[in-house]
Amino acid sequence: MSSNISRPIIDKIFSHEVFNGLDRDSLVKRYDVTGVLREIKAPLRCQQGQVQPTGNVITYIPPEGLIIERPGIYTFGADIAWSPRSAACTAITIASSDVVLDLNSFTLKATVIDNSRHIAGIFIRNASSVIIRNGALANMCLYGICAEDCSKLIVEKITVSGLSFNNLNIRNVCPAGIHVDHADDVIVADCSVQYLYVTCDSSAGIQLTNTSKAVISDCRVGNLINYDGSVQGYSYIGSWDISTINCTATDFQSHFKSNIQTLGHTVLGFVPIFCSELKYENCSATNMIGCCDDCHGMSVFLDAGVTVTGFRANKVIDGVACSNSGAKATGLEVYGAFVSISDCTVDDIKAINPQDKQSTGFSAWGAAIKFTRCTANNVAVCDEHGKWSAALGYGTGFGWAPDPRAEFRNVGANFVEYTDCNAGNCQVGFDTWFHIDSTWTDPHTTDCGIDILVEPGASRTLSGNPCSECNPPITATITNITSGNTYPPL
């Protein structure tokens, strides 16, 4: 298995016997982009020509950038207008441990001629005990802040605004407000990433890759738009022991023009991939708008040992595109094992002509997943005129997480527990489709078309097109494998 992700993480994610038939090497190869992301940063790593600051108060940054190679406390003495050279370039590179860079409530603002370039605000490399705090970075391209091979990193009270990047020639490129790679003992606190406008395969507000022992707290990511690719608010890949507390994702949107080489055009408020031992507390996603692929408030995707409490999603809509069709919309979906979701609420979840025939408040795929005291309200599937028919699928409060691709469509929701959960104003309250040895204890429904849907032996036809990660397009008819479930009498 060729991967930058720790083997124990992969082993834990796929340790349950229900995954024995999966080609996990293929899944890792497809979704582990951490090596590509690291390679993309190489021009920043190899940058030359930076000059050292003449003192500890910074008021000017030359086009080639500054490099800090000595420990100390450095502060901004004024707002700084930076005009980078038209090549890979960072305004400030920190290549020393024991550095504090205090922006002192000032703003570093870039004027960029070519926004297809690798231009970043602050780059920290091979360092420990570095603190970045108190200020703003405006109008960068690839990253606001980028850190790699670091430990004991603190980023606090920083705003990254106006990130703009336009490059469809680099596969899997992912501009981000704050990007941390191969690091441990990281704190990102009270930071904002806002007004990110890109045209590229992917994008993120705050991204951690191959990182451990991190706390992301009281952060805000908002107004992210990708004009031909995917959008993620809080993106974690191959990371473990991460706590995300009191963080928000608001106003995301993806568009599709012609880019079918990307992994997709998903909109995801929070998305860990190949991660373990994660905690999310009191986070929220609001106004997520997807075009022709998935749109989710949170997607726990191929993870293990994840705990989510107090999450809220409101207004998650998929299929807002010229085609008037997407894949699916979900408040909170789980693909993985040993995941616990409790005291979470989602509202206004809608999919327009979904290829997966479903919109869901909460969905499950994998094994040993628990939903406790969760509530799904106003979940619907409809056509472009707002009308529903059974041929379109169902807006489901709680159900399976469908996908037409071969690597996903044959795995059900195994050993899933729903306890004291509520569905209101949904086309289906609780769907038992593709559930195996699962239990529904004290389910509650209000104003649902169908309270509990049970369809043994039935079939559903799912589809996918190049915009929704299926190139060439596919169609798959699957037969319900439900068995061994326990639910109240119908």
Secondary structure in CASP SS format (residue, H / E / C, confidence):
PFRMAT SS
TARGET T0000
AUTHOR 0000-0000-0000
METHOD secondary structure of the structure
MODEL  1
M C 1.00
S C 1.00
S C 1.00
N C 1.00
I C 1.00
S C 1.00
R H 1.00
P H 1.00
I H 1.00
I H 1.00
D H 1.00
K H 1.00
I H 1.00
F C 1.00
S C 1.00
H C 1.00
E H 1.00
V H 1.00
F H 1.00
N C 1.00
G C 1.00
L C 1.00
D C 1.00
R H 1.00
D H 1.00
S H 1.00
L H 1.00
V H 1.00
K H 1.00
R H 1.00
Y H 1.00
D C 1.00
V C 1.00
T H 1.00
G H 1.00
V H 1.00
L H 1.00
R H 1.00
E H 1.00
I H 1.00
K C 1.00
A H 1.00
P H 1.00
L H 1.00
R H 1.00
C C 1.00
Q C 1.00
Q C 1.00
G C 1.00
Q C 1.00
V E 1.00
Q C 1.00
P C 1.00
T C 1.00
G C 1.00
N C 1.00
V E 1.00
I E 1.00
T C 1.00
Y C 1.00
I C 1.00
P C 1.00
P C 1.00
E C 1.00
G C 1.00
L E 1.00
I E 1.00
I E 1.00
E C 1.00
R C 1.00
P C 1.00
G E 1.00
I E 1.00
Y E 1.00
T E 1.00
F E 1.00
G C 1.00
A C 1.00
D C 1.00
I E 1.00
A E 1.00
W E 1.00
S C 1.00
P C 1.00
R C 1.00
S C 1.00
A C 1.00
A C 1.00
C E 1.00
T E 1.00
A E 1.00
I E 1.00
T E 1.00
I E 1.00
A C 1.00
S C 1.00
S C 1.00
D C 1.00
V E 1.00
V E 1.00
L E 1.00
D E 1.00
L E 1.00
N E 1.00
S E 1.00
F E 1.00
T E 1.00
L E 1.00
K E 1.00
A E 1.00
T C 1.00
V C 1.00
I C 1.00
D C 1.00
N C 1.00
S C 1.00
R C 1.00
H C 1.00
I E 1.00
A E 1.00
G E 1.00
I E 1.00
F E 1.00
I E 1.00
R E 1.00
N E 1.00
A E 1.00
S E 1.00
S E 1.00
V E 1.00
I E 1.00
I E 1.00
R E 1.00
N E 1.00
G E 1.00
A E 1.00
L E 1.00
A E 1.00
N C 1.00
M C 1.00
C C 1.00
L C 1.00
Y E 1.00
G E 1.00
I E 1.00
C E 1.00
A E 1.00
E E 1.00
D E 1.00
C E 1.00
S E 1.00
K E 1.00
L E 1.00
I E 1.00
V E 1.00
E E 1.00
K E 1.00
I E 1.00
T E 1.00
V E 1.00
S E 1.00
G C 1.00
L C 1.00
S E 1.00
F E 1.00
N E 1.00
N C 1.00
L C 1.00
N C 1.00
I C 1.00
R C 1.00
N C 1.00
V C 1.00
C C 1.00
P C 1.00
A E 1.00
G E 1.00
I E 1.00
H E 1.00
V E 1.00
D E 1.00
H E 1.00
A E 1.00
D E 1.00
D E 1.00
V E 1.00
I E 1.00
V E 1.00
A E 1.00
D C 1.00
C C 1.00
S E 1.00
V E 1.00
Q E 1.00
Y E 1.00
L E 1.00
Y E 1.00
V E 1.00
T E 1.00
C C 1.00
D C 1.00
S C 1.00
S C 1.00
A E 1.00
G E 1.00
I E 1.00
Q E 1.00
L E 1.00
T E 1.00
N E 1.00
T E 1.00
S E 1.00
K E 1.00
A E 1.00
V E 1.00
I E 1.00
S E 1.00
D C 1.00
C C 1.00
R E 1.00
V E 1.00
G E 1.00
N E 1.00
L E 1.00
I E 1.00
N E 1.00
Y C 1.00
D C 1.00
G C 1.00
S C 1.00
V E 1.00
Q E 1.00
G E 1.00
Y E 1.00
S E 1.00
Y E 1.00
I E 1.00
G C 1.00
S C 1.00
W E 1.00
D E 1.00
I E 1.00
S E 1.00
T E 1.00
I E 1.00
N C 1.00
C C 1.00
T E 1.00
A E 1.00
T E 1.00
D E 1.00
F E 1.00
Q E 1.00
S E 1.00
H C 1.00
F C 1.00
K C 1.00
S C 1.00
N C 1.00
I C 1.00
Q C 1.00
T C 1.00
L C 1.00
G C 1.00
H C 1.00
T C 1.00
V E 1.00
L E 1.00
G E 1.00
F E 1.00
V E 1.00
P E 1.00
I E 1.00
F C 1.00
C C 1.00
S E 1.00
E E 1.00
L E 1.00
K E 1.00
Y E 1.00
E E 1.00
N C 1.00
C C 1.00
S E 1.00
A E 1.00
T E 1.00
N E 1.00
M E 1.00
I E 1.00
G C 1.00
C C 1.00
C C 1.00
D C 1.00
D C 1.00
C E 1.00
H E 1.00
G E 1.00
M E 1.00
S E 1.00
V E 1.00
F E 1.00
L E 1.00
D E 1.00
A E 1.00
G E 1.00
V E 1.00
T E 1.00
V E 1.00
T E 1.00
G C 1.00
F C 1.00
R E 1.00
A E 1.00
N E 1.00
K E 1.00
V E 1.00
I E 1.00
D E 1.00
G C 1.00
V C 1.00
A C 1.00
C C 1.00
S C 1.00
N C 1.00
S C 1.00
G C 1.00
A C 1.00
K C 1.00
A E 1.00
T E 1.00
G E 1.00
L E 1.00
E E 1.00
V E 1.00
Y E 1.00
G E 1.00
A E 1.00
F E 1.00
V E 1.00
S E 1.00
I E 1.00
S E 1.00
D C 1.00
C C 1.00
T E 1.00
V E 1.00
D E 1.00
D E 1.00
I E 1.00
K E 1.00
A E 1.00
I E 1.00
N C 1.00
P C 1.00
Q C 1.00
D C 1.00
K C 1.00
Q E 1.00
S E 1.00
T E 1.00
G E 1.00
F E 1.00
S E 1.00
A E 1.00
W E 1.00
G E 1.00
A E 1.00
A E 1.00
I E 1.00
K E 1.00
F E 1.00
T E 1.00
R C 1.00
C C 1.00
T E 1.00
A E 1.00
N E 1.00
N E 1.00
V E 1.00
A E 1.00
V E 1.00
C E 1.00
D C 1.00
E C 1.00
H C 1.00
G C 1.00
K C 1.00
W C 1.00
S C 1.00
A H 1.00
A H 1.00
L H 1.00
G C 1.00
Y E 1.00
G E 1.00
T E 1.00
G E 1.00
F E 1.00
G E 1.00
W E 1.00
A C 1.00
P C 1.00
D C 1.00
P C 1.00
R C 1.00
A H 1.00
E H 1.00
F H 1.00
R H 1.00
N C 1.00
V C 1.00
G C 1.00
A E 1.00
N E 1.00
F C 1.00
V C 1.00
E E 1.00
Y E 1.00
T E 1.00
D C 1.00
C C 1.00
N E 1.00
A E 1.00
G E 1.00
N E 1.00
C E 1.00
Q C 1.00
V E 1.00
G E 1.00
F E 1.00
D E 1.00
T C 1.00
W C 1.00
F C 1.00
H E 1.00
I E 1.00
D C 1.00
S C 1.00
T E 1.00
W E 1.00
T E 1.00
D C 1.00
P C 1.00
H E 1.00
T E 1.00
T E 1.00
D C 1.00
C C 1.00
G C 1.00
I E 1.00
D E 1.00
I E 1.00
L E 1.00
V C 1.00
E C 1.00
P C 1.00
G C 1.00
A C 1.00
S E 1.00
R E 1.00
T E 1.00
L E 1.00
S E 1.00
G E 1.00
N C 1.00
P H 1.00
C H 1.00
S H 1.00
E C 1.00
C C 1.00
N C 1.00
P C 1.00
P C 1.00
I E 1.00
T E 1.00
A E 1.00
T E 1.00
I E 1.00
T E 1.00
N C 1.00
I C 1.00
T C 1.00
S E 1.00
G C 1.00
N C 1.00
T E 1.00
Y C 1.00
P C 1.00
P C 1.00
L C 1.00
END
